[in-house]
């Protein structure tokens, strides 16, 4: 049990299959509040933080449609992917999805990356959804491949399947059938998002909350986080007995790792562990 606590108690993030770790949320006009869910995102404005940037835009015209920032200092290990299609309210175009896919693929193989934040750099909006103006010009044969690529890049797509699993079948049907827009407070009350924060003068309160959450992940064990995430994701799709077997199999993967030994030593020596993802 002590070994399990030491290994699985370390929450790092990322690697195997990249998940969108935290988010920056769009302002709710009615309440002046923002909603934030750890694994996905809801808009916000750009923040001035020490960082280095990389562009994956191959066809961006007057602006970089996707800004990639590798943060430094106490935020080292956090990467911010910023949506920046202001003229289209960050609607997902073929080019933007292509850039996102390329950026995510690069991050998957970067062992220095511990947490990824998806956010908007356009004030007052996160993402308007698919670029319907572009979609109207697509040939029917293009639509399926576009949707498949977008779903492979953004794990949270697939509303008819994911939403009922999150908020229940009845409420999911209500929201999908009515296409009703919910604000941050309601989204939190039904379990759609994890946090609601008061907006600040800079308009980036949700991003700041996401950044604080990401900092909590940084000291933790990336190996343990990888298998814990796998156990959670796969376990939610099966019965409890099968889920416990999945958990056991995932924990077995941590046994031969250096990080597990480091966790045990740190506990014995009463010091913070120094995980390396090995």
DRENLUM-996053 format. One line per 5 residues: number of its first residue (from 0); their letters; for each residue x, y, z of N, C-alpha, C. Coordinates in Angstrom, 2 decimals, always signed. Each point is the difference from the previous one (the first is absolute). Layout:
N
NUM	a	X:Y:Z:X:Y:Z:X:Y:Z  ... .
END
This chain:
278
0	xxxxx	+0.82:-1.21:+0.00:-0.82:+1.21:+0.00:+0.86:+1.25:+0.00  +1.10:-0.05:+0.78:+0.88:+1.17:+0.04:+0.60:+0.24:-1.37  +0.37:-1.11:-0.68:+0.57:+0.13:-1.34:-1.02:+0.57:-0.96  -1.25:-0.45:+0.12:-1.04:+0.50:-0.89:-0.21:+1.48:+0.24  -0.03:+0.40:+1.28:-0.20:+1.41:+0.31:+1.13:+0.85:-0.53 .
5	xxxxx	+1.21:-0.52:+0.12:+1.16:+0.77:-0.47:+0.00:+0.15:-1.51  -0.39:-1.08:-0.69:+0.05:+0.04:-1.46:-1.19:+0.73:-0.58  -1.21:-0.41:+0.41:-1.19:+0.61:-0.59:-0.37:+1.31:+0.65  +0.60:+0.31:+1.13:-0.28:+1.28:+0.64:+0.64:+1.15:-0.74  +0.98:-0.29:-0.86:+0.63:+1.05:-0.78:-0.77:+0.25:-1.26 .
10	xxxxx	-0.57:+1.19:-0.11:-0.74:+0.34:-1.22:+0.83:+0.96:-0.82  +0.48:-0.44:-1.12:+0.81:+0.86:-0.87:-0.87:+0.48:-1.11  +0.14:-0.59:-1.17:-0.93:+0.23:-1.09:+0.64:-0.46:-1.27  -0.86:-0.24:-0.95:+0.37:-0.15:-1.37:+0.82:-1.22:-0.32  +0.44:-0.09:-1.21:+0.85:-0.93:-0.71:-0.89:-0.90:-0.81 .
15	xxxxx	-0.01:-1.29:+0.12:-0.70:-0.90:-0.91:-1.01:+0.70:-0.89  -1.19:+0.24:+0.48:-0.99:+0.69:-0.82:-0.28:+1.31:+0.66  +0.33:+1.06:-0.71:-0.12:+1.34:+0.55:-1.45:+0.37:+0.24  -0.25:+0.52:+1.18:-1.32:+0.51:+0.29:+0.08:+1.48:+0.29  -1.03:+0.70:-0.32:-0.01:+1.43:+0.26:-0.14:+0.19:+1.50 .
20	xxxxx	+1.03:+0.52:+0.62:+0.06:-0.05:+1.44:-0.85:+1.00:+0.72  +0.03:+1.21:-0.40:-0.77:+0.99:+0.71:-0.43:+1.04:-0.99  -0.67:+1.06:+0.44:-0.56:+0.88:-0.99:-0.15:+1.42:+0.44  -0.23:+0.86:-0.98:-0.33:+1.38:+0.27:-1.42:+0.23:-0.46  -0.84:+0.62:+0.79:-1.43:+0.01:-0.29:-0.52:+1.33:-0.47 .
25	xxxxx	-1.07:-0.04:-0.81:-0.60:+1.21:-0.55:-0.88:+0.67:+1.04  -0.10:+1.29:-0.09:-0.80:+0.77:+0.95:-1.48:-0.28:-0.18  -0.69:-0.17:+1.09:-1.46:-0.13:-0.06:-0.59:+1.39:+0.14  -0.65:+0.47:-1.05:-0.50:+1.37:+0.00:-1.04:+0.22:+1.09  -0.80:-1.03:+0.26:-1.07:+0.17:+0.97:+0.52:+0.13:+1.42 .
30	xxxxx	+1.04:-0.77:+0.34:+0.47:-0.06:+1.38:+1.36:+0.62:+0.21  +0.68:+0.32:-1.09:+1.34:+0.55:+0.15:+0.95:-1.00:+0.62  -0.28:-1.30:-0.24:+0.82:-1.06:+0.57:+0.45:-0.92:-1.11  +1.03:-0.82:+0.29:+0.50:-0.91:-1.01:-0.01:-1.42:+0.50  -0.12:-0.94:-0.94:-0.03:-1.41:+0.35:+1.27:-0.68:-0.45 .
35	xxxxx	+0.46:-0.97:+0.79:+1.26:-0.69:-0.31:-0.10:-1.46:+0.33  +0.36:-0.82:-0.94:+0.10:-1.44:+0.27:+1.43:-0.44:-0.23  +0.50:-0.82:+0.87:+1.41:-0.38:-0.08:+0.42:-0.56:-1.36  -0.67:-0.98:-0.58:+0.51:-0.58:-1.21:-0.34:+0.70:-1.28  -0.93:+0.96:+0.02:-0.34:+0.68:-1.23:+0.07:+1.49:+0.20 .
40	xxxxx	-0.61:+0.80:-0.87:+0.21:+1.42:+0.11:-1.18:+0.87:-0.31  +0.04:+1.20:+0.54:-1.01:+1.01:-0.30:+0.66:+1.37:-0.04  +0.49:+0.45:-1.05:+0.56:+1.31:-0.38:+0.68:+0.91:+0.99  +0.29:+1.24:-0.37:+0.69:+0.96:+0.83:+0.96:+0.82:-0.83  +0.63:+0.99:+0.60:+0.91:+0.87:-0.75:+1.44:-0.40:+0.25 .
45	xxxxx	+0.89:+0.50:-0.84:+1.41:-0.36:+0.12:+0.61:+0.54:+1.27  +0.97:-0.73:+0.53:+0.67:+0.43:+1.22:+1.47:+0.22:-0.29  +0.58:+1.01:+0.63:+1.42:+0.28:-0.19:+0.80:-0.77:+1.04  +0.58:-1.11:-0.44:+0.81:-0.83:+0.88:+1.32:-0.28:-0.69  +1.09:-0.17:+0.75:+1.27:-0.34:-0.63:-0.14:-1.32:-0.74 .
50	xxxxx	+0.27:-0.01:-1.29:-0.15:-1.22:-0.77:+0.70:+0.11:-1.33  +0.18:-1.16:-0.63:+0.50:-0.03:-1.35:-1.13:-0.51:-0.88  -0.08:+0.48:-1.23:-1.12:-0.36:-0.84:+0.43:-0.74:-1.24  -0.91:-0.86:-0.50:+0.23:-0.70:-1.25:-1.29:+0.08:-0.81  +0.11:+0.21:-1.29:-1.18:+0.09:-0.84:-0.12:-1.23:-0.87 .
55	xxxxx	-1.23:-0.55:-0.07:-0.25:-1.15:-0.85:-0.95:+0.38:-1.12  -0.16:+1.28:-0.26:-0.91:+0.47:-1.03:+0.64:-0.03:-1.37  -0.56:-0.79:-0.92:+0.55:-0.07:-1.35:-0.70:+0.96:-0.94  -1.25:+0.40:+0.36:-0.76:+0.85:-0.88:-0.56:+1.22:+0.71  +0.44:+0.26:+1.22:-0.51:+1.15:+0.73:+0.32:+1.27:-0.78 .
60	xxxxx	-0.98:+0.87:-0.13:+0.17:+1.18:-0.84:+0.50:+1.18:+0.82  -0.90:+0.71:+0.64:+0.42:+1.19:+0.73:+0.32:-0.29:+1.45  -0.22:-1.22:+0.45:+0.26:-0.34:+1.38:+0.39:-1.46:+0.11  +0.71:-0.34:+1.05:+0.29:-1.39:+0.28:-1.25:-0.61:+0.61  -0.60:-0.93:-0.69:-1.28:-0.54:+0.45:+0.17:-0.91:+1.22 .
65	xxxxx	+1.19:-0.54:+0.18:+0.28:-0.80:+1.19:+1.35:+0.42:+0.55  +0.00:+0.48:+1.21:+1.23:+0.42:+0.65:+0.41:-1.04:+1.03  +1.23:-0.44:-0.07:+0.51:-1.03:+0.91:+1.07:+0.63:+0.88  -0.25:+0.00:+1.30:+0.94:+0.63:+0.93:+0.51:-1.03:+1.01  +1.31:-0.10:+0.09:+0.63:-0.84:+1.02:+0.38:+0.92:+1.15 .
70	xxxxx	-0.67:-0.16:+1.13:+0.22:+0.90:+1.12:+1.31:-0.33:+0.72  +0.53:+1.00:+0.72:+1.29:-0.12:+0.66:-0.13:+0.15:+1.51  +1.16:-0.01:+0.65:+0.10:+0.22:+1.44:-0.89:-0.95:+0.78  -0.84:+0.52:+0.91:-0.82:-0.89:+0.82:-1.09:-0.69:-0.80  -0.20:+0.45:-1.25:-0.99:-0.62:-0.87:+0.64:-0.97:-1.00 .
75	xxxxx	+1.27:-0.28:+0.15:+0.69:-0.86:-0.94:-0.65:-1.38:-0.03  -0.25:-0.49:-1.20:-0.70:-1.27:-0.17:-1.44:+0.20:-0.43  -0.47:+1.26:+0.05:-1.36:+0.32:-0.44:+0.06:+0.61:-1.40  -0.84:-0.49:-0.88:-0.10:+0.53:-1.36:-1.40:+0.54:-0.20  -0.09:+1.19:-0.57:-1.29:+0.64:-0.25:-0.26:+0.03:-1.49 .
80	xxxxx	-1.12:-0.58:-0.42:-0.44:+0.07:-1.39:-1.11:+1.03:-0.09  +0.27:+1.09:-0.70:-0.94:+1.10:-0.07:-0.70:+0.11:-1.34  -1.32:-0.10:+0.00:-0.78:+0.18:-1.22:-0.08:+1.49:-0.32  +0.24:+0.36:-1.26:+0.11:+1.41:-0.33:-0.59:+0.33:-1.38  -1.22:-0.43:-0.23:-0.71:+0.34:-1.24:-1.08:+1.02:+0.32 .
85	xxxxx	+0.39:+1.19:+0.32:-0.95:+1.01:+0.46:-1.08:+0.31:-1.02  +0.35:-0.02:-1.29:-0.97:+0.35:-1.03:-1.11:-1.04:-0.13  +0.25:-1.21:+0.51:-0.99:-1.08:-0.11:-0.39:-0.52:+1.38  +0.24:+0.77:+1.04:-0.32:-0.40:+1.37:+0.58:-1.38:+0.34  +1.22:-0.23:-0.49:+0.73:-1.24:+0.26:-0.70:-1.25:-0.52 .
90	xxxxx	-0.87:+0.15:-0.98:-0.67:-1.16:-0.59:+1.04:-0.95:-0.58  -0.27:-1.29:+0.12:+0.96:-1.02:-0.43:-0.06:-0.20:-1.52  +1.01:+0.49:-0.67:+0.14:-0.18:-1.44:+0.90:-1.20:-0.28  +0.09:-0.39:-1.25:+0.90:-1.10:-0.36:+1.44:+0.35:+0.36  +0.38:+1.23:-0.27:+1.37:+0.41:+0.29:+0.29:+0.02:+1.49 .
95	xxxxx	-0.94:+0.51:+0.79:+0.21:+0.06:+1.45:+0.08:-1.40:+0.59  -0.87:-0.90:-0.42:+0.05:-1.37:+0.49:+1.32:-0.66:-0.40  +0.47:+0.28:-1.21:+1.29:-0.53:-0.45:+1.13:+0.50:+0.88  -0.03:+1.29:+0.33:+1.04:+0.57:+0.87:-0.06:-0.59:+1.40  -1.23:-0.15:+0.52:-0.16:-0.59:+1.33:+0.51:-1.43:+0.03 .
100	xxxxx	-0.31:-0.76:-1.03:+0.44:-1.39:-0.08:+1.52:-0.08:-0.03  +0.63:+0.87:-0.78:+1.46:+0.01:-0.10:+0.64:+0.38:+1.33  -0.58:+0.98:+0.67:+0.54:+0.44:+1.29:-0.14:-1.10:+1.05  -1.17:-0.64:+0.05:-0.24:-1.06:+0.97:+0.94:-1.18:-0.24  +0.21:-0.37:-1.27:+0.92:-1.09:-0.31:+1.41:+0.30:+0.49 .
105	xxxxx	+0.42:+1.27:-0.15:+1.33:+0.39:+0.46:+0.10:-0.07:+1.52  -1.07:+0.38:+0.69:+0.00:+0.00:+1.46:+0.00:-1.42:+0.57  -0.63:-0.93:-0.71:-0.07:-1.38:+0.48:+1.39:-0.61:+0.19  +0.93:+0.38:-0.86:+1.33:-0.61:+0.05:+1.01:+0.84:+0.78  -0.47:+1.10:+0.59:+0.88:+0.88:+0.77:-0.09:-0.35:+1.48 .
110	xxxxx	+1.02:-0.67:+0.52:-0.04:-0.46:+1.39:+0.08:+1.14:+1.01  +0.37:+1.17:-0.45:+0.10:+1.14:+0.91:-1.36:+0.64:+0.25  -0.97:-0.33:-0.81:-1.34:+0.57:+0.14:-0.78:-0.80:+1.03  -0.51:+0.68:+1.01:-0.73:-0.68:+1.07:-1.50:+0.32:-0.03  -0.33:+1.20:-0.42:-1.40:+0.42:+0.00:-0.25:+0.92:-1.19 .
115	xxxxx	-1.17:-0.14:-0.62:-0.36:+0.85:-1.13:-1.29:+0.75:+0.34  +0.01:+1.28:-0.26:-1.19:+0.83:+0.18:-0.48:+0.46:-1.37  -1.25:-0.28:-0.31:-0.63:+0.54:-1.20:-0.78:+1.23:+0.40  +0.19:+1.09:-0.73:-0.70:+1.23:+0.35:-0.28:+0.83:-1.24  -0.79:+1.02:+0.18:-0.24:+0.95:-1.08:+0.82:+1.25:+0.25 .
120	xxxxx	+0.48:+0.59:-1.06:+0.69:+1.28:+0.10:-0.85:+1.11:-0.60  -1.27:-0.30:-0.22:-0.96:+0.97:-0.51:-0.93:+0.37:+1.14  -0.01:+1.24:+0.45:-0.85:+0.41:+1.13:-1.47:-0.33:-0.21  -0.62:-0.56:+1.04:-1.44:-0.21:+0.00:-0.50:-1.22:-0.72  +0.87:-0.82:-0.55:-0.45:-1.19:-0.72:+1.04:-1.10:+0.15 .
125	xxxxx	-0.47:-1.25:+0.11:+0.95:-1.11:-0.05:+0.02:-0.57:-1.42  -1.08:-0.64:-0.40:-0.05:-0.60:-1.33:-1.45:-0.08:-0.43  -0.28:+0.46:-1.21:-1.37:+0.00:-0.51:-0.41:-1.35:-0.58  +0.88:-0.99:+0.11:-0.29:-1.32:-0.54:+0.60:-0.15:-1.39  -0.62:-0.79:-0.83:+0.51:-0.20:-1.36:-0.18:+1.28:-0.81 .
130	xxxxx	+0.88:+0.21:-0.95:-0.09:+1.15:-0.91:-1.07:-0.34:-1.05  -1.23:+0.43:+0.25:-1.11:-0.38:-0.87:+0.08:+0.63:-1.38  +0.62:+1.16:-0.10:+0.17:+0.62:-1.32:+0.91:-0.88:-0.87  +1.06:-0.52:+0.62:+0.88:-0.90:-0.73:-0.70:-1.34:-0.25  -0.75:-0.47:+1.00:-0.68:-1.29:-0.12:-0.99:+0.01:-1.17 .
135	xxxxx	-0.65:+1.14:-0.20:-0.98:+0.10:-1.08:+0.64:-0.17:-1.37  +1.30:+0.27:-0.08:+0.71:-0.11:-1.28:+0.67:-1.36:-0.18  -0.02:-0.83:+1.07:+0.64:-1.30:-0.08:-0.82:-0.97:-0.83  +0.68:-0.86:-0.73:-0.67:-1.11:-0.66:-0.38:-1.01:+1.07  -1.08:-0.71:-0.20:-0.45:-0.97:+1.02:+1.07:-1.01:+0.36 .
140	xxxxx	+0.88:-0.31:-0.95:+1.06:-0.96:+0.27:+1.05:+0.55:+0.96  +0.07:+1.32:+0.14:+1.00:+0.62:+0.87:-0.45:+0.05:+1.45  -1.31:+0.02:+0.21:-0.54:+0.25:+1.34:+0.42:-1.08:+1.00  -0.15:-1.27:-0.39:+0.31:-1.09:+0.93:+1.47:+0.00:+0.41  +0.88:+0.22:-0.95:+1.43:+0.00:+0.32:+0.36:+1.19:+0.88 .
145	xxxxx	-0.67:+1.13:-0.22:+0.24:+1.17:+0.84:-0.43:-0.27:+1.44  -1.20:-0.56:+0.15:-0.52:-0.30:+1.34:+0.88:-1.03:+0.70  +0.44:-1.00:-0.72:+0.86:-1.04:+0.59:+1.31:+0.58:+0.49  +0.58:+0.89:-0.79:+1.27:+0.61:+0.39:-0.19:+0.91:+1.22  -1.11:+0.73:-0.01:-0.27:+0.87:+1.14:-0.21:-0.82:+1.27 .
150	xxxxx	-0.72:-1.11:-0.10:-0.26:-0.85:+1.18:+1.29:-0.65:+0.50  +0.90:-0.34:-0.92:+1.27:-0.60:+0.41:+0.88:+0.99:+0.72  -0.19:+1.28:-0.29:+0.82:+1.05:+0.63:-0.61:+0.49:+1.30  -1.32:+0.16:+0.01:-0.70:+0.53:+1.17:-0.81:-1.13:+0.62  +0.48:-0.55:+1.08:-0.64:-1.17:+0.61:-1.43:+0.25:+0.45 .
155	xxxxx	-0.34:+1.26:+0.27:-1.31:+0.29:+0.56:-1.11:+0.05:-1.04  +0.31:-0.16:-1.29:-1.04:-0.03:-1.01:-0.79:-1.30:+0.10  -1.20:+0.01:-0.58:-0.86:-1.18:+0.06:-1.07:+0.21:+1.04  -0.74:+1.10:-0.12:-0.95:+0.40:+1.03:-1.10:-0.99:+0.30  -0.52:-0.71:-1.02:-1.10:-0.93:+0.27:+0.45:-1.20:+0.84 .
160	xxxxx	+1.30:-0.26:+0.06:+0.52:-1.10:+0.80:+0.61:+0.47:+1.31  +0.71:+1.11:-0.05:+0.69:+0.47:+1.20:-0.93:+0.74:+0.96  -0.91:+0.80:-0.54:-0.87:+0.79:+0.86:-0.88:-0.86:+0.90  -0.67:-1.05:-0.51:-0.80:-0.85:+0.89:+0.83:-0.67:+1.09  +1.24:-0.33:-0.31:+0.87:-0.63:+0.99:+0.42:+0.99:+1.08 .
165	xxxxx	-0.09:+1.27:-0.30:+0.43:+1.04:+0.94:-1.15:+0.52:+0.84  -1.14:+0.29:-0.62:-1.10:+0.65:+0.72:-1.28:-0.84:+0.05  +0.03:-1.20:-0.58:-1.18:-0.85:-0.01:-0.76:+0.09:-1.31  -0.74:-1.06:-0.32:-0.68:-0.09:-1.29:-1.09:+1.05:-0.16  -0.86:+0.14:+1.00:-1.15:+0.90:-0.13:+0.43:+1.45:-0.24 .
170	xxxxx	+0.94:+0.48:+0.83:+0.43:+1.39:-0.14:+0.80:+0.20:-1.29  +0.76:-1.02:-0.38:+0.75:+0.10:-1.26:-0.95:+0.14:-1.18  -1.07:-0.78:-0.01:-1.00:+0.12:-1.07:-0.62:+1.39:-0.01  -0.30:+0.50:+1.18:-0.61:+1.33:+0.09:+0.89:+1.06:-0.62  +1.27:-0.03:+0.34:+0.92:+1.01:-0.52:+0.26:-0.18:-1.50 .
175	xxxxx	+0.13:-1.24:-0.44:+0.28:-0.25:-1.42:-1.22:+0.31:-0.86  -1.18:-0.41:+0.44:-1.20:+0.23:-0.79:-0.38:+1.48:-0.06  +0.26:+0.73:+1.08:-0.39:+1.41:+0.04:+1.10:+0.93:-0.50  +1.25:-0.50:-0.03:+1.17:+0.83:-0.37:+0.11:+1.21:+0.91  -0.44:-0.18:+1.26:+0.03:+1.10:+0.94:+1.41:+0.34:+0.44 .
180	xxxxx	+0.29:+1.27:+0.13:+1.31:+0.46:+0.49:-0.08:+0.16:+1.52  +0.96:-0.58:+0.71:+0.01:+0.11:+1.45:+1.17:+0.90:+0.43  -0.18:+0.73:+1.08:+1.08:+0.85:+0.51:+0.88:-0.81:+0.95  +1.03:+0.66:+0.53:+0.96:-0.69:+0.85:-0.60:-0.60:+1.24  -0.91:+0.73:+0.64:-0.61:-0.48:+1.24:-0.81:-1.28:-0.24 .
185	xxxxx	-0.82:+0.01:-1.06:-0.81:-1.18:-0.28:+0.88:-1.16:-0.43  +1.02:+0.29:-0.80:+0.90:-1.05:-0.47:+0.66:-0.71:+1.18  +0.38:+0.76:+1.03:+0.61:-0.61:+1.18:-1.03:-0.78:+0.80  -1.21:+0.53:+0.10:-1.02:-0.66:+0.81:-0.40:-1.36:-0.56  +0.11:-0.18:-1.32:-0.38:-1.28:-0.60:+1.21:-0.91:-0.21 .
190	xxxxx	+1.18:+0.46:+0.42:+1.18:-0.84:-0.08:+0.71:+0.04:-1.33  -0.31:+1.01:-0.83:+0.62:+0.10:-1.31:+1.41:+0.58:+0.09  +0.24:+0.85:+0.97:+1.32:+0.59:+0.24:+0.35:-0.14:+1.47  +1.25:+0.23:+0.33:+0.48:-0.23:+1.37:+0.08:+1.26:+0.84  +0.25:+1.14:-0.62:+0.21:+1.23:+0.77:-0.69:+1.18:-0.66 .
195	xxxxx	-0.48:+0.92:+0.82:-0.52:+1.28:-0.47:+0.74:+1.08:+0.77  +0.54:+1.00:-0.71:+0.77:+1.05:+0.66:-0.53:+1.37:-0.39  +0.17:+0.96:+0.91:-0.37:+1.37:-0.29:+0.95:+0.57:-1.05  -0.55:+0.68:-0.98:+0.85:+0.59:-1.02:+0.83:+1.15:+0.58  +1.22:+0.16:-0.50:+0.85:+1.10:+0.44:+0.06:+1.09:-1.07 .
200	xxxxx	+0.71:+1.08:+0.30:+0.07:+1.12:-0.93:+0.70:-0.38:-1.30  +0.95:-0.92:+0.07:+0.75:-0.41:-1.19:-0.81:-0.95:-0.88  -1.10:-0.55:+0.55:-0.82:-0.91:-0.78:+0.56:-1.40:-0.12  +0.96:-0.35:+0.87:+0.63:-1.32:-0.12:-0.06:-0.78:+1.31  -1.07:+0.21:+0.78:-0.10:-0.66:+1.31:+0.00:-1.51:-0.12 .
205	xxxxx	-0.71:-0.54:-0.98:-0.05:-1.45:-0.15:+1.36:-0.56:-0.40  +0.70:+0.73:-0.86:+1.35:-0.44:-0.37:+0.92:-0.03:+1.22  -0.12:+1.02:+0.84:+0.83:+0.04:+1.22:-0.33:-1.17:+0.91  -1.28:-0.36:+0.07:-0.38:-1.16:+0.82:+0.56:-1.27:-0.61  -0.05:-0.10:-1.33:+0.56:-1.17:-0.68:+1.49:-0.10:+0.24 .
210	xxxxx	+0.68:+1.14:-0.02:+1.44:+0.01:+0.22:+0.34:-0.46:+1.42  -0.80:+0.45:+0.96:+0.22:-0.43:+1.39:-0.21:-1.51:+0.13  -1.01:-0.52:-0.69:-0.26:-1.43:+0.02:+1.15:-0.76:-0.66  +0.50:+0.54:-1.10:+1.12:-0.65:-0.70:+1.24:-0.06:+0.88  +0.22:+1.04:+0.79:+1.16:+0.02:+0.90:-0.10:-1.10:+1.05 .
215	xxxxx	-1.23:-0.37:+0.38:-0.18:-1.09:+0.96:+0.43:-1.33:-0.61  -0.11:-0.12:-1.32:+0.37:-1.25:-0.66:+1.52:-0.16:-0.13  +0.71:+1.12:-0.14:+1.42:-0.05:-0.35:+0.87:-0.86:+0.90  -0.14:+0.04:+1.33:+0.93:-0.77:+0.84:-0.28:-1.50:+0.01  -1.11:-0.42:-0.57:-0.44:-1.37:+0.17:+0.64:-0.95:-1.03 .
220	xxxxx	-0.23:-1.29:+0.20:+0.65:-1.02:-0.82:-0.67:-0.22:-1.34  +0.69:+0.26:-1.10:-0.61:-0.17:-1.32:-0.35:-1.44:-0.34  +0.78:-0.96:+0.47:-0.33:-1.41:-0.26:-1.30:-0.36:+0.70  -0.10:+0.38:+1.27:-1.21:-0.29:+0.77:-1.21:+0.68:-0.61  +0.19:+1.25:-0.47:-1.13:+0.71:-0.58:-0.46:-0.66:-1.29 .
225	xxxxx	+0.97:-0.44:-0.80:-0.35:-0.63:-1.28:-0.87:-1.23:+0.23  +0.40:-0.88:+0.92:-0.77:-1.22:+0.21:-1.28:+0.27:+0.78  +0.01:+1.00:+0.88:-1.22:+0.36:+0.72:-1.05:+0.52:-0.98  +0.44:+0.82:-0.94:-0.92:+0.54:-1.01:-0.56:-1.13:-0.87  +0.88:-0.93:-0.35:-0.42:-1.15:-0.81:-1.03:-0.83:+0.75 .
230	xxxxx	+0.26:-0.24:+1.28:-0.91:-0.79:+0.81:-1.36:+0.68:+0.14  +0.02:+1.31:+0.20:-1.27:+0.74:+0.12:-0.78:-0.03:-1.30  +0.67:+0.34:-1.09:-0.68:+0.09:-1.30:-0.58:-1.34:-0.44  +0.79:-1.07:+0.14:-0.49:-1.31:-0.42:-0.97:-0.59:+1.01  +0.24:+0.27:+1.27:-0.86:-0.54:+1.04:-1.41:+0.54:-0.04 .
235	xxxxx	-0.16:+1.24:-0.47:-1.34:+0.60:-0.07:-0.87:-0.65:-1.07  +0.60:-0.77:-0.89:-0.76:-0.61:-1.09:-0.40:-1.44:+0.30  +0.40:-0.52:+1.17:-0.28:-1.41:+0.31:-0.61:-0.12:+1.40  -0.33:-1.21:+0.41:-0.54:-0.23:+1.34:+1.11:+0.13:+1.04  -0.39:+0.07:+1.27:+0.96:+0.24:+1.08:+1.06:-1.10:+0.10 .
240	xxxxx	-0.40:-1.26:-0.12:+0.96:-1.10:+0.12:+1.06:+0.10:-1.09  -0.43:+0.26:-1.22:+0.95:+0.15:-1.10:+0.86:+1.24:+0.21  -0.62:+1.06:+0.50:+0.75:+1.23:+0.27:+1.10:-0.21:+1.02  -0.28:-0.78:+1.03:+1.02:-0.28:+1.02:+1.14:-0.84:-0.59  -0.33:-0.87:-0.94:+1.04:-0.79:-0.67:+0.88:+0.91:-0.86 .
245	xxxxx	-0.62:+0.97:-0.63:+0.75:+0.97:-0.80:+0.93:+0.80:+0.91  -0.51:+0.41:+1.16:+0.82:+0.75:+0.95:+1.21:-0.82:+0.44  -0.23:-1.26:+0.29:+1.09:-0.87:+0.43:+1.06:-0.14:-1.08  -0.46:-0.15:-1.25:+0.94:-0.13:-1.12:+0.79:+1.29:-0.20  -0.67:+1.13:+0.19:+0.68:+1.29:-0.14:+1.03:+0.19:+1.11 .
250	xxxxx	-0.38:-0.35:+1.22:+0.96:+0.14:+1.10:+1.23:-0.87:-0.21  -0.20:-1.17:-0.58:+1.12:-0.92:-0.25:+1.06:+0.67:-0.87  -0.43:+0.92:-0.85:+0.95:+0.69:-0.87:+0.92:+0.94:+0.78  -0.42:+0.43:+1.17:+0.83:+0.92:+0.80:+1.04:-0.74:+0.85  -0.21:-1.28:+0.23:+0.87:-0.74:+0.93:+1.47:+0.03:-0.40 .
255	xxxxx	+0.36:-0.22:-1.27:+1.43:-0.01:-0.34:+0.60:+1.39:-0.25  -0.75:+1.07:+0.24:+0.50:+1.33:-0.36:+0.85:+0.63:+1.11  +0.89:+0.88:-0.41:+0.83:+0.75:+0.94:-0.85:+0.97:+0.81  -1.06:+0.51:-0.63:-0.87:+0.94:+0.71:-0.66:-0.63:+1.22  -0.37:-1.27:-0.09:-0.62:-0.66:+1.15:+0.98:-0.08:+1.17 .
260	xxxxx	+1.25:-0.36:-0.31:+1.02:-0.07:+1.04:+0.26:+1.38:+0.58  +0.02:+1.01:-0.86:+0.22:+1.37:+0.46:-1.14:+0.43:+0.92  -1.22:-0.37:-0.33:-1.13:+0.34:+0.86:+0.12:-0.62:+1.38  +0.43:-1.25:+0.06:+0.17:-0.69:+1.27:+1.14:+0.60:+0.82  +1.11:+0.32:-0.68:+1.14:+0.61:+0.70:-0.36:+1.38:+0.54 .
265	xxxxx	-0.72:+0.78:-0.81:-0.39:+1.35:+0.43:-0.91:-0.07:+1.23  -0.90:-0.99:+0.00:-0.88:-0.17:+1.15:+0.81:-0.37:+1.24  +0.95:-0.90:-0.17:+0.83:-0.43:+1.13:+0.87:+1.13:+0.53  +0.54:+0.79:-0.92:+0.91:+1.08:+0.38:-0.73:+1.31:+0.30  -1.31:-0.02:-0.09:-0.84:+1.16:+0.31:+0.41:+1.24:-0.82 .
270	xxxxx	+0.09:-0.20:-1.30:+0.35:+1.09:-0.91:-0.88:-0.08:-1.24  -0.12:+1.08:-0.77:-0.78:-0.05:-1.23:+0.66:-0.93:-1.01  -0.76:-0.81:-0.69:+0.57:-0.90:-1.01:+0.47:+0.77:-1.23  +0.96:-0.53:-0.70:+0.53:+0.61:-1.23:-0.21:-1.01:-1.15  -1.18:+0.04:-0.54:-0.35:-0.95:-1.05:+0.62:+0.42:-1.35 .
275	xxx	+0.38:-1.02:-0.78:+0.61:+0.27:-1.30:-0.76:-0.66:-1.15  -1.05:-0.72:+0.33:-0.77:-0.66:-1.04:+0.67:-1.24:-0.52  +0.81:-0.65:+0.85:+0.72:-1.22:-0.41:-0.38:-1.17:+0.88 .
END
